[in-house]
Amino acid sequence: MANFSDRLKELRKDKHLTQVNMASFLECTEQHYQRLEYGKVTPNANMIIKLADFFDVSADYLLGRSDNRDRL
């Protein structure tokens, strides 16, 4: 099963977004966003919820706990 950083990168690329786009959306620096994709930092709960809503996937999918993208 994939981990958070793998899923985040995959979802971003599926929407043809850049790391700069995502950093702007999350209101963080590009470097902080890169660290999220590289697995160097752990997102807080609010960020996980915001990303799951943005990508229209479940938090469990985003975190790599499920392969089911559907939100409950």
N, C-alpha and C positions, 0 to 999 in steps of 0.2 A: 504494500500500500504506500502511496505517496505521502510526503509530509507537507506541512504548511507552506514552506518556501517553494517547493515544487509546484504545488497547486496554485499559489499566488502568481507565479511566473507564467504558468500555462494559461490561466484565466486572463491575465493581462494581454498575452500575445493573441489569444483567441479574439479579443476585442480590438486588436491592432492599436494598442495604446503603448506609449513610451513610459519609461520609469519617471520621467519628468511629469507627464500627465498624471500619473498615480500619486506622486509626491504632492502635487498641487491639490488633488482631490482630498488627500488625507491631511492636508495642511501640515506637512512635515518637510524636512529637507530631502533633496534627492539622495544624499548620502544615507540618511536614515532609512529611506525606502529601499535602497540597495541592500542595506544590512538585513532588512526583512526578507528579501528574496534570497540572500545568501545564507540565511539561517543564523545570522550573528546576533540578532536581537529577537526577543519574543514580543508579539503584539499584545496589547492589553485587551480586555473584554470589549470595550467600546469600539476599538479598531476592528476587531473580528466581526462584530455585528454590522458595522458600517460596510465592510468589504463584502460580507455575505449578502447584504441587501443590494449593494451595487451590482454584484455579479449574479444576483438572483439564484443563489445556491444555499444549501444548508450550512450552518456553522460546522457541523460534523464533517461535511465534504471538504470544506475549506481547510479544516485542521487535519485532514487525512484519516479521520476515524471511520469514514464510510466512503464507498465508491458511488453512492446514490446522490446525485446532484439536487434532487427534488427537495424543496423546502416543506416542512411539515405544517 
